[in-house]
């Protein structure tokens, strides 16, 4: 197990390095100079050279990368072109907003997804199973903004229960009202994945020898389901959930744009549209790092659950 | 050699085909995809109004009024025509990106699974790193700095999908590579390329088809998301993602049709593709 974790951590460092190179290289192929992009086509060449020097975008690609990454690991991503302030400040507040949204999403979707998957498994091949499976699959593949716009129409425009978007500040109730529609939108996408994993896990656990033994021992149905089936079905589901975090993070991009919610997703969308490269690089790097940490946690949980990996040397 | 291997590879695929044709979800999914493909190829057959024709006097006409079956948008453009023409861009870009991803992914996967050792180790590490990144974010970063034309979108989505496909193909190749027919070909002195592409490839067709349909769904998903946040399509394009972004504020004036109709169109396309994927997966896994 320790060997696996060490190997996996090593891989995480490699991943982080590749991520930083991808982000850096992609951002560096920007045609024309950065200074020119900021000052516009009519600026004097001397001013362009001056700003390029200030931003540190001259010199070899290697020295530029080294300068960027050595600052980045210390949390300094430079100044935003658009806001003229440190990227890190904007990133921090957006990160906090997105965390609130993500946490509410998980609070909603995890119990519902597990419940849906368990019901589908217990009624395998019956109508309710088909309905849960097909609905889950359809919601999982429908872009978040297509779901979000229907929710806005019903709950914000027709029923007027909640606002159609905005930022979450003010009292807890106000924040909840702003957060609930984007959270339900993200939940709709994730529901299918969680339900599918729980369903598969439950079906497997129902057919397993330990379940038959438990039944033959004369344990009550609810005890068999609760203690023997669900517990075994849930642990892999949790691991899968962590690996789905990268979808959740990608989903923030469109969902926050849809609801005009000032989190990391909207920050990235705006930075891309404004060509605010330092902001964009930093945000993608932070989100990518976060996704990588989640995948790492998922893999370690999966390994810990699987004795073949836990005790073996090879994956 | 080829004529000898073909009948063996064909029998299970014929069996799969007859099973698929009995599947209702498969047929329903195909109906949906065929409809949107027709809209993309020949939108003029279905609607006769120009999707770009503006008429500000008729702004926000309700559905079923003045001959506008699904009403008009903020510029008085026909919502039905725009929904039909909106299939064009995505029905071209998504399949093209998926095909690119599958071609590159299959080649990488064959190499990793068959050649193994150093090739496999190096490529596996890179692929694991790429897979943990959210596709849409990396795509967005690339599109911001590159020229956001069609070719770029196809290239970026295809490139980002290739590792996922490679991983599936690699696993399928590993299951095949020690079977007798591969050994037999190797012993008769065939070179690696021949064994990979002529012997192994036809036998892992099932997982590749599943991967293709699943990725096609994600390509539509990704492309729609990018276009929603303003990348990959021109302003004023009837593309669904862009239209929903442009028209979403009309909702607040209780005008739902310009944004909800393209949302339904988009949902019907992705759900159709995934019904097909689900049906094929069910048959291949059996």
Interface residues (C-beta under 8 A of the other chain):
Chain A: X11 X14 X15 X18 X19 X22 X23 X26 X27 X29 X30 X31 X134 X137 X138 X141 X142 X143 X144 X145 X146 X149 X150 X152 X153 X156 X157 X164 X246 X247 X249 X250 X253 X254 X257 X258 X268 X269 X272 X273 X275 X277 X280 X281 X284 X287 X288 X291 X292 X295
Chain B: X25 X125 X126 X128 X129 X130 X132 X133 X134 X135 X136 X137 X138 X140 X141 X142 X143 X144 X145 X146 X217 X218 X221 X224 X225 X228 X229 X230 X231 X241 X244 X245 X248 X251 X252 X254 X256 X259 X260 X263 X264 X266 X267 X270 X271 X273 X274 X278
